[in-house]
Each structure stands twice: as structure tokens, then as C-alpha cells.
Amino acid sequence: MDFRRMTMSDIRLDMNEIYGSMGYPDPDSPAEEMRHVVESLLERFESVCHPQFHYIESTVEGLSPKGIIMKGLSGAEKYLLFIATAGMEFQEEINKISEEGDIVKVYAADLIGSEIAEATVRECMKAIVADYPGMGVSNSYSPGYCGWVLSDQKEIFSRFKGETCGVSLNDSCLMYPIKSVSGIISVGTGVEKREYGCAICGRKDCYKNRLKRIKK
């Protein structure tokens, strides 16, 4: 089990992901105005945000991840459940940005928040690699993707016994703060980190596949 509350300096954002989600091919291509918006928002978040993650050992029993995910988890000796979040402070700040009414800032802040959450997952993965020396570590997989029903969020959250980094679920099993990620990871000497199944998955409602088509 590991829990960490961090500052923005503890995580490393992938600017390619932020600008790529905006449709820019690389971090050097955005217009000066957009770069200024992003940089000013990053400074704003730097002073207030505390990303967090928590992972625990558990089992896959009682959960229903599907074929692509189970293949990615194969070789498991242990299963780890995790919750990672940009944090309530980020949520409060983005709420303020929304109230300011600048739709460009709201758009950019939303994408930055997604990357903060993903960067927090990456820190969680680094902690797992360090905590399980000599074992392979799979990619992370989350309910709502690759056929894994979103309602399994309830079961995942119940296993943390209230220690969920301040993240809660609504009746639709969506998380709040909204820039949060939960899911499962496997570890074991036979575990291999496989490529995500996006290349073979035909789901048209998956945002990763939509982005893949946009970037072509």
C-alpha cells in the first residue's frame, strides 16, 4: 500500500500530450497566444495543486475487466487497485476559471488537468516499480474503457475503505474531482508491459481512438 500527496514539482507533465490534444503536432508549434495561456495556467496551478495517489493490494474477483484488459494483466501474482487525482485544489481552481468566463482558458485548463491526472498515475507506477523490485508491472487499466463497465468503480472505491484521496463517486459512477483516475495494475515475475490495445480496438466511443483519428 502506498499513499502520496505531492506538489506540482513532484510530477512531470508531457507538454506533447497537452498541445497534441489541442491539435498541435509538437510543443513548439502553438501560437504565441495559446502558449501564453497554457504557461500562465501552469503557473496558477503550480501554487495551489496537490496531486495525490493511493494504491492497495487487492484481487480481481468481484470486478469484471474484459478480454483486452485481462490480457494486459496476464502473469499477475498480485493485483493492485489505485486512485490518482489532480486533487480538490485543482478542482476548486478550475471552478474559478470557469466562473471567469474565458472559454479558451477553460479549454486549456481542462486539458492540463487531464495531463496532471495522467502524470500522477505515472508517479504511482514509478512507486509500484520501486515497491515491487524484480517484478514486472503492467500498464494501468480503468473502468469505462475496453468494455470494462463503469459501475465497477463502486467496488473499487469500496475496497479503499474511505481512503480515496478525497475522490468521491456520484450516482453515475463518475469521479469528483473530475480530473481523477482509478483502475487496476498487475505485478509479477511473468508480467510484461504490453502496448495498449488501441491499435486493435475498434470502439468508436473511446476518446483515445478519437484522438488517434484526429492526429492522422
Buried (B, 14 or more C-beta within 10 A) or exposed (E): EBBBEBEBEEBEBEBEBBBBBBEBEEBEEBEEEBBEBBEEBBEBBEEBBBBBBBBBEBEBEEBBBEEBBBEBBBBBEBBBBBBBBBBBBBBEBBEEBBEEEEEEBBBBBBBBBBBBBBBBBBBBBEBBEEBBEEBBBBBBBBBBBBEBEBEBBEBBBEBBEEEBBBBEBEEEBEBBBBBBBBBBBBBBEEBEEEEBBBEEBEBEEBEEBEBEEEEE
